[in-house]
Amino acid sequence: MQIIRVRLINAFGKTKGCEKAPVKVLEALKEIGSNENGKLIEFDKLNLEEIHVNLDNIKEANHLIFENSKEAFEKNFKTFFIGGDHSISYSIVKAFSKVESNPLLIIFDAHADCMPYGDEPSHEEWLRKLIDGGVSGSRVILISARDLWEEEIEFIKENKILWIKMDILTEIDEICDMIMERARQASGFYISIDIDCLDPAFAPATGYLEPGGLSSRDLIYFLKRLNLLKNFRGADIVEINPDKDINGMTVKLGAKLLAEMI
């Protein structure tokens, strides 16, 4: 198992500050003795790495993230990434899809991130470019997205992305059962967590606050159950902006989410 820091941001300054999250989240992880099941974290024994990126050369950064992620997935059964903004997931998941024969991507996000893209996708476009690049939309589950543009909704329908909306997430046990059944059918599955999937009351330190999101307890419930599956290969946690935090609560929550998965 490996934890990798990725400080990339690619959102024309809109996510400035998220590059500080990897260091802050790991500092908060040091303060956690165990997860909720009593498993000791033993921070000093964790395998920590960083993909060093140049924010002035996004193309090179994406190449480095892809190559290093692919190597990490090949060497480790589980790999976790701390961003950075959601643009890091483009190269990570592209690498994951090269390693797994039948991959599944589970995304927790307030947004679809399926806007039209340029050469190097930002945090608003990464999923669309990933699917246009060959990753099947039928292998993507999008959970808690609640602010989408018309063209994104059409893209989701056309590409058969499973969009689990907030109004049915009240039936959390049944929804989690269904997601786990889908996950079992994959050779391996990966989870991408944009912290704005949560209601701002639980995670205020992010750039695009969307009311009406998941509670932190709901997200932890999903992660703890999915973590029971033997083909869970890793996850990323993105879009935490320490500059916008209140009493460090979002950073601490990011550390707790990581603690429940490792």
C-alpha positions in Angstrom: 0.0 0.0 0.0 1.3 3.4 -0.9 0.1 7.0 -0.4 1.1 9.5 -3.0 1.0 13.3 -2.8 0.0 15.1 -6.1 0.1 18.9 -5.8 -1.3 19.6 -9.3 -3.9 22.2 -9.9 -5.2 23.1 -13.3 -8.2 25.4 -13.1 -6.9 28.8 -14.2 -6.4 29.8 -10.6 -9.8 28.8 -9.4 -8.5 26.0 -7.2 -5.4 27.9 -6.0 -4.6 26.7 -2.5 -5.5 23.0 -3.1 -1.8 22.3 -3.8 -1.3 22.7 -0.1 -3.7 19.9 0.9 -1.4 16.9 0.5 1.0 18.1 3.2 -1.8 19.4 5.5 -3.8 16.2 5.2 -0.8 14.0 6.1 0.0 16.3 9.0 -3.5 15.7 10.3 -3.2 11.9 9.7 -0.3 11.9 12.1 -2.7 12.9 14.8 -5.1 10.0 14.3 -4.2 6.9 16.4 -6.6 4.4 14.8 -9.5 4.2 12.4 -13.0 3.5 13.7 -12.5 -0.3 13.6 -9.5 0.0 15.9 -6.8 -0.5 13.3 -3.7 1.5 14.2 -2.5 4.0 11.7 1.2 3.7 12.5 2.1 6.8 10.5 5.8 6.2 10.6 5.4 2.9 8.8 3.4 4.3 5.9 4.9 4.2 2.4 4.7 7.9 1.4 5.7 9.3 -2.0 5.2 12.4 -4.1 4.8 12.9 -7.8 6.7 16.1 -8.3 5.0 18.3 -10.8 5.7 21.7 -12.4 2.5 23.8 -12.3 3.9 25.8 -15.3 3.9 22.8 -17.5 0.6 20.9 -17.2 1.3 18.6 -20.1 4.5 17.3 -18.6 2.7 17.1 -15.2 0.0 14.9 -16.6 2.5 12.7 -18.3 4.4 12.2 -15.0 1.2 11.5 -13.1 0.2 8.9 -15.6 3.6 7.1 -15.7 4.0 7.2 -11.9 0.4 6.1 -11.2 0.7 3.2 -13.6 3.8 2.0 -11.9 2.2 2.4 -8.5 -0.9 0.4 -9.5 1.4 -2.3 -10.9 3.6 -2.5 -7.8 0.9 -2.0 -5.0 -2.4 -3.7 -4.5 -3.7 -0.4 -3.0 -2.6 3.1 -3.9 -4.0 6.4 -2.5 -3.5 9.8 -3.9 -4.0 13.2 -2.2 -4.5 16.2 -4.4 -4.5 18.9 -5.6 -7.6 19.5 -7.6 -9.7 17.0 -9.5 -7.7 17.3 -12.7 -5.2 14.8 -11.1 -7.8 12.1 -11.5 -7.6 12.3 -15.3 -4.1 10.8 -15.6 -4.5 8.6 -12.5 -7.7 6.9 -13.8 -6.2 6.6 -17.3 -3.3 4.7 -15.8 -5.7 2.6 -13.7 -7.6 1.6 -16.8 -4.4 0.4 -18.5 -3.6 -1.9 -15.5 -7.1 -3.3 -14.9 -8.8 -5.5 -17.5 -12.3 -4.6 -16.3 -12.0 -1.4 -14.2 -14.8 0.4 -12.4 -14.6 4.1 -11.4 -16.7 5.3 -8.5 -16.9 9.1 -8.2 -18.2 11.1 -5.3 -18.6 14.7 -6.5 -21.1 17.6 -6.5 -20.4 18.1 -10.2 -20.1 16.0 -13.3 -16.8 17.4 -14.5 -18.0 16.8 -18.1 -17.7 20.2 -19.7 -15.9 20.6 -23.1 -12.1 20.4 -22.7 -8.9 21.7 -24.1 -5.6 19.9 -24.6 -5.1 19.3 -20.9 -8.4 19.0 -18.9 -9.1 21.0 -15.9 -11.0 19.9 -12.8 -14.3 20.7 -14.7 -13.6 18.6 -17.7 -11.4 15.6 -16.7 -14.1 13.0 -16.8 -15.4 13.9 -20.2 -11.9 13.7 -21.7 -11.3 10.4 -20.0 -14.4 8.9 -21.5 -13.8 10.4 -24.9 -10.3 8.9 -24.7 -11.6 5.4 -24.4 -12.8 4.7 -20.9 -16.3 3.4 -21.1 -19.0 5.5 -19.4 -20.8 2.3 -18.5 -17.8 1.6 -16.1 -18.4 4.9 -14.2 -20.7 5.5 -11.2 -21.2 9.2 -10.3 -22.6 9.7 -6.8 -24.1 12.9 -5.3 -23.7 15.2 -8.4 -26.3 18.0 -7.9 -25.3 21.0 -10.1 -24.9 20.1 -13.8 -25.1 21.9 -17.1 -27.4 20.7 -19.9 -24.6 19.5 -22.0 -23.2 17.5 -19.1 -26.6 15.8 -18.5 -26.7 14.8 -22.2 -23.2 13.5 -22.1 -24.0 11.3 -19.1 -27.1 9.9 -20.8 -25.2 9.3 -24.1 -22.4 7.5 -22.4 -24.4 5.4 -20.0 -22.8 6.8 -16.9 -24.7 5.7 -13.8 -25.7 8.9 -12.0 -26.9 8.3 -8.5 -28.8 11.5 -7.5 -29.2 13.0 -4.1 -32.9 12.3 -3.9 -32.4 8.5 -3.8 -29.4 8.6 -1.5 -31.8 8.6 1.5 -32.0 4.8 0.9 -28.3 4.6 1.6 -28.2 0.9 2.6 -29.9 -0.3 -0.6 -27.8 2.1 -2.8 -24.6 0.9 -1.2 -25.6 -2.7 -1.7 -26.2 -2.0 -5.5 -22.8 -0.2 -5.8 -21.0 -3.1 -4.1 -22.6 -5.6 -6.4 -21.4 -3.6 -9.4 -17.9 -3.3 -7.8 -17.7 -7.1 -7.3 -18.1 -7.6 -11.0 -15.0 -5.5 -11.8 -11.4 -6.8 -11.9 -10.6 -3.8 -9.7 -12.3 -0.6 -8.7 -11.1 2.9 -7.9 -12.8 5.7 -5.9 -12.4 9.4 -6.6 -13.5 11.7 -3.8 -14.1 15.4 -4.5 -14.6 16.8 -1.1 -17.5 19.0 -2.4 -19.6 15.8 -2.6 -20.2 16.7 1.1 -22.6 19.3 2.3 -20.6 22.5 3.0 -21.5 22.2 6.7 -19.1 19.3 6.9 -16.5 20.4 4.4 -16.3 24.2 3.9 -12.8 24.3 2.6 -13.4 23.9 -1.1 -13.8 26.2 -4.1 -17.3 25.3 -5.2 -19.7 24.9 -2.3 -22.9 23.1 -3.2 -25.7 22.9 -0.6 -27.6 19.7 0.0 -24.7 17.2 -0.2 -23.8 14.1 1.7 -23.0 14.1 5.4 -19.5 13.1 6.5 -21.1 10.1 8.2 -22.8 9.0 4.9 -19.5 9.2 3.0 -17.6 7.3 5.7 -20.3 4.6 5.6 -19.8 4.2 1.9 -16.1 4.0 2.1 -16.0 1.6 5.0 -18.3 -0.9 3.2 -16.5 -0.6 -0.1 -13.2 -1.1 1.6 -14.4 -4.6 2.6 -14.2 -5.7 -1.0 -11.0 -7.5 -2.0 -10.8 -5.8 -5.4 -10.7 -2.2 -4.0 -7.5 -0.9 -5.6 -7.3 2.7 -4.3 -8.7 6.2 -4.2 -7.9 9.9 -4.5 -9.1 12.7 -2.2 -9.1 16.1 -4.0 -10.3 19.7 -3.9 -9.5 20.4 -0.3 -8.3 24.0 0.0 -6.6 24.6 3.4 -6.7 28.4 2.8 -10.5 28.3 3.0 -10.8 26.0 6.0 -12.5 26.7 9.4 -10.5 25.3 12.4 -8.9 22.8 10.1 -12.2 20.7 10.0 -12.0 19.9 6.2 -8.3 18.9 6.4 -9.0 16.7 9.4 -11.9 15.1 7.6 -9.7 14.4 4.6 -7.3 12.7 7.0 -10.1 10.7 8.5 -11.4 9.5 5.1 -7.9 8.3 4.3 -7.6 6.6 7.7 -10.8 4.6 7.1 -9.5 3.3 3.7 -5.8 2.5 4.4 
